[in-house]
Amino acid sequence: MKTLLIVFCLAASLSFAQQDSSQNMKGMNMPGHDMSQMGHNSGEDSDAGIPAMHSMEGHHMDMGPHMKMTALRTAQPGDAEKAQKVVEVAHGVMEKYKDYHVALNDGFEIFLPNVPQKQYHFTNYRYGFEAAFNFNPEHPTSLLYEKNGDGYRLVGLMYTAPKRFTEDDLNERIPLSIAQWHEHVNFCKAPEGRRMEALAPNPKFGLRGSITTQAECDAAGGKFLPIVFNWMVHLYPNEKDSASVWSVDRQHAD
């Protein structure tokens, strides 16, 4: 069951399914659902690998050719109240998982724990799978921790939604007059043996790469992925005002 969840849901916020898991799921389908639109795309997202994760560190929220964000809408009656209800539930989640050991015991797994990161995603694959069907603020796909000595300090949450969702669909989960969801786009995966080039200064490949189109990627021998992950939104419930709770600037920094 765990393998199914890993293949179908987002990795957390950003996890990557192992290649053999993706191969095991080939040809499988679930009635009434397009599996190519849920979570990882048949292993292609997992091929992005560690270089993609490093590329996102400190850069992934830049409003460039590799980043797509929802448009900020005009506030409608009830938007603030609806978003505040999510924040109130998120407060409880933050309190529950203040101790990261509790998160681990509840099925959250640290993504790339041995790779230094500004922010660590503790991802619950079951919750990520659930998010493909419905939105439960009590079940974030990922908990966002910062390193704190030998442990971790919880700073926020990440919710996800299927990449097939329209902005109207996302607005039903959290009003787009309050929060801006994002997804990572125009990713050119480097050819075998050259993947670490995505970490170099002025890279061609990856989420900081100069390559942004299918034609450019093909010419460089790479593999082009129009969308790498699902829709995501970060939430920092313990901040004092709505702008800080849903801060796009902070997501840029993180």
C-alpha positions as CSV (number, residue, x, y, z in Angstrom):
1,M,0.0,0.0,0.0
2,K,2.8,2.4,0.8
3,T,4.3,1.9,-2.7
4,L,1.0,2.9,-4.2
5,L,0.8,6.0,-2.1
6,I,4.3,7.1,-3.0
7,V,3.6,6.7,-6.7
8,F,0.2,8.5,-6.6
9,C,0.9,11.4,-4.3
10,L,3.3,14.3,-4.1
11,A,6.6,13.8,-2.7
12,A,6.4,17.6,-0.5
13,S,6.0,18.5,-0.9
14,L,8.4,17.3,-2.4
15,S,9.5,13.7,-2.4
16,F,10.6,11.6,-5.3
17,A,9.4,8.0,-5.8
18,Q,12.1,5.4,-6.3
19,Q,12.5,4.3,-9.9
20,D,11.6,0.7,-9.2
21,S,8.3,1.8,-7.5
22,S,7.4,3.7,-10.7
23,Q,8.1,0.7,-12.8
24,N,6.0,-1.6,-10.6
25,M,3.0,0.7,-11.2
26,K,3.1,0.8,-15.0
27,G,-0.1,-0.3,-16.6
28,M,-2.1,0.1,-13.3
29,N,-5.2,2.3,-13.2
30,M,-7.9,3.3,-10.9
31,P,-11.5,3.6,-12.3
32,G,-12.7,7.2,-12.7
33,H,-9.3,8.8,-12.2
34,D,-6.5,9.8,-14.6
35,M,-3.4,8.6,-12.8
36,S,-1.1,10.8,-15.0
37,Q,-2.7,13.8,-13.3
38,M,-2.2,12.6,-9.7
39,G,1.0,13.1,-7.7
40,H,4.0,12.0,-9.7
41,N,3.8,11.5,-13.4
42,S,4.7,7.9,-13.9
43,G,8.1,8.4,-12.4
44,E,9.1,11.4,-14.5
45,D,9.0,13.7,-11.4
46,S,11.3,11.3,-9.6
47,D,13.8,11.6,-12.4
48,A,14.3,15.2,-11.5
49,G,16.2,13.8,-8.5
50,I,18.3,15.6,-5.9
51,P,19.6,18.3,-8.3
52,A,16.0,19.5,-8.7
53,M,15.7,19.7,-4.9
54,H,18.9,21.7,-4.6
55,S,17.8,24.0,-7.4
56,M,14.7,24.8,-5.5
57,E,16.6,25.7,-2.3
58,G,16.4,29.5,-2.0
59,H,15.4,29.8,-5.7
60,H,12.2,27.9,-6.3
61,M,9.8,30.7,-5.5
62,D,11.4,33.2,-7.9
63,M,8.8,34.4,-10.4
64,G,10.8,33.2,-13.4
65,P,10.2,30.9,-16.3
66,H,10.3,27.8,-14.1
67,M,7.7,29.1,-11.7
68,K,3.9,29.4,-12.1
69,M,1.8,31.0,-9.4
70,T,-1.9,31.6,-9.2
71,A,-3.2,35.1,-9.9
72,L,-4.2,37.0,-6.8
73,R,-7.9,37.5,-7.0
74,T,-10.2,40.3,-5.8
75,A,-11.5,39.4,-2.4
76,Q,-15.0,38.0,-2.3
77,P,-17.4,37.9,0.7
78,G,-16.5,35.1,3.0
79,D,-12.9,34.6,1.6
80,A,-11.2,35.9,4.8
81,E,-13.3,33.7,7.0
82,K,-12.8,30.6,4.9
83,A,-9.0,31.1,4.9
84,Q,-9.0,31.8,8.7
85,K,-10.7,28.5,9.3
86,V,-7.8,26.8,7.6
87,V,-5.3,28.7,9.7
88,E,-7.1,27.8,12.9
89,V,-6.9,24.1,12.1
90,A,-3.3,24.5,11.0
91,H,-2.5,26.0,14.5
92,G,-3.6,22.7,16.0
93,V,-1.5,20.8,13.6
94,M,1.5,23.0,14.5
95,E,1.0,22.3,18.2
96,K,0.5,18.6,17.7
97,Y,3.8,18.2,15.7
98,K,5.9,20.7,17.5
99,D,8.0,17.7,18.6
100,Y,9.2,16.3,15.3
101,H,9.4,12.8,16.9
102,V,5.6,12.8,17.0
103,A,5.5,13.6,13.3
104,L,7.8,10.6,12.6
105,N,5.7,8.3,14.7
106,D,2.6,9.5,12.8
107,G,4.0,8.5,9.4
108,F,5.8,11.6,8.3
109,E,9.1,10.9,6.6
110,I,12.0,13.4,6.2
111,F,12.8,14.1,2.6
112,L,16.6,13.9,2.0
113,P,17.5,14.1,5.7
114,N,21.3,13.8,4.9
115,V,21.2,16.7,2.4
116,P,21.7,20.1,4.0
117,Q,18.6,22.2,3.3
118,K,17.2,25.5,4.6
119,Q,13.8,23.9,5.2
120,Y,13.1,20.1,5.5
121,H,9.9,18.6,4.3
122,F,8.5,15.9,6.5
123,T,6.1,14.3,4.1
124,N,3.1,12.0,4.8
125,Y,2.4,10.1,1.6
126,R,-1.0,8.9,2.8
127,Y,-2.1,12.5,3.3
128,G,-0.6,13.4,-0.1
129,F,-2.7,10.7,-1.7
130,E,-5.8,12.0,0.2
131,A,-5.2,15.5,-1.1
132,A,-5.6,14.2,-4.7
133,F,-9.3,13.7,-3.8
134,N,-10.3,16.1,-1.1
135,F,-8.9,18.9,1.1
136,N,-8.5,18.2,4.8
137,P,-6.5,21.0,6.6
138,E,-5.8,18.6,9.5
139,H,-3.7,16.5,7.0
140,P,-1.0,18.6,5.4
141,T,1.1,16.8,2.8
142,S,4.3,18.1,4.4
143,L,5.4,19.7,7.7
144,L,8.1,22.3,7.2
145,Y,10.9,22.2,9.7
146,E,14.2,24.1,10.1
147,K,17.3,22.5,11.5
148,N,17.6,23.4,15.2
149,G,20.8,21.9,16.7
150,D,20.5,18.2,16.6
151,G,16.7,18.4,16.0
152,Y,14.2,20.4,14.0
153,R,11.9,23.3,14.7
154,L,8.5,23.4,13.0
155,V,7.8,26.6,11.1
156,G,5.0,25.8,8.7
157,L,2.9,23.4,6.6
158,M,2.5,22.6,3.0
159,Y,-0.8,21.6,1.3
160,T,-1.0,20.1,-2.2
161,A,-3.5,19.6,-4.9
162,P,-3.4,17.7,-8.2
163,K,-1.7,19.3,-11.1
164,R,-4.9,18.9,-13.2
165,F,-6.6,21.4,-10.9
166,T,-7.7,24.7,-12.4
167,E,-7.4,27.9,-10.4
168,D,-11.1,27.7,-9.7
169,D,-10.5,24.3,-8.1
170,L,-7.7,25.7,-6.0
171,N,-9.9,28.6,-5.0
172,E,-12.4,26.1,-3.5
173,R,-9.7,24.8,-1.2
174,I,-8.2,28.1,-0.1
175,P,-9.4,31.4,-1.6
176,L,-7.0,32.9,-4.1
177,S,-7.6,36.3,-2.8
178,I,-5.7,35.2,0.3
179,A,-3.2,32.5,-0.8
180,Q,-1.2,32.0,-4.0
181,W,-0.5,28.4,-5.0
182,H,2.5,27.5,-7.1
183,E,3.8,24.8,-9.3
184,H,7.2,24.2,-10.9
185,V,7.3,24.2,-14.7
186,N,9.6,24.0,-17.7
187,F,12.0,21.6,-16.2
188,C,14.8,20.2,-18.4
189,K,16.3,17.1,-16.9
190,A,20.0,16.7,-17.7
191,P,21.1,13.7,-19.7
192,E,22.6,10.7,-17.8
193,G,26.0,11.6,-16.3
194,R,25.4,15.3,-16.4
195,R,22.7,15.7,-13.7
196,M,24.9,17.5,-11.2
197,E,25.3,20.3,-13.8
198,A,22.0,21.6,-12.4
199,L,23.9,22.6,-9.3
200,A,26.6,24.5,-11.0
201,P,26.7,28.3,-11.5
202,N,24.6,29.5,-14.5
203,P,23.2,26.0,-15.2
204,K,21.4,24.9,-18.4
205,F,19.4,22.2,-16.7
206,G,17.0,22.1,-13.7
207,L,14.8,24.7,-12.0
208,R,17.5,27.4,-12.3
209,G,18.5,26.4,-15.8
210,S,18.6,28.6,-18.8
211,I,16.6,26.0,-20.8
212,T,12.9,26.7,-20.7
213,T,11.4,25.1,-23.8
214,Q,11.0,21.6,-25.2
215,A,13.1,22.5,-28.3
216,E,16.0,23.8,-26.3
217,C,15.9,20.7,-24.0
218,D,15.7,18.3,-26.9
219,A,18.7,20.0,-28.6
220,A,20.7,19.7,-25.3
221,G,19.9,16.0,-25.0
222,G,17.7,16.4,-22.0
223,K,14.2,15.4,-21.1
224,F,11.6,18.1,-20.8
225,L,8.9,18.1,-18.1
226,P,6.3,20.8,-18.5
227,I,5.2,20.4,-14.9
228,V,7.4,18.7,-12.3
229,F,5.2,18.4,-9.2
230,N,1.7,19.1,-8.1
231,W,0.2,22.4,-7.0
232,M,1.6,23.5,-3.6
233,V,0.9,26.2,-1.0
234,H,3.0,27.0,2.1
235,L,1.3,28.2,5.3
236,Y,3.0,29.7,8.4
237,P,0.2,29.7,10.9
238,N,2.1,31.1,13.9
239,E,2.7,34.5,12.2
240,K,0.7,37.5,13.4
241,D,-1.1,38.7,10.3
242,S,-2.6,37.2,7.2
243,A,0.1,38.6,4.9
244,S,2.8,36.9,6.9
245,V,0.8,33.7,7.4
246,W,0.5,33.3,3.6
247,S,3.6,35.2,2.8
248,V,4.9,34.8,-0.8
249,D,8.1,36.6,0.1
250,R,8.8,34.1,2.8
251,Q,8.2,31.3,0.4
252,H,10.7,33.0,-1.9
253,A,13.3,33.0,0.9
254,D,12.6,29.4,2.0
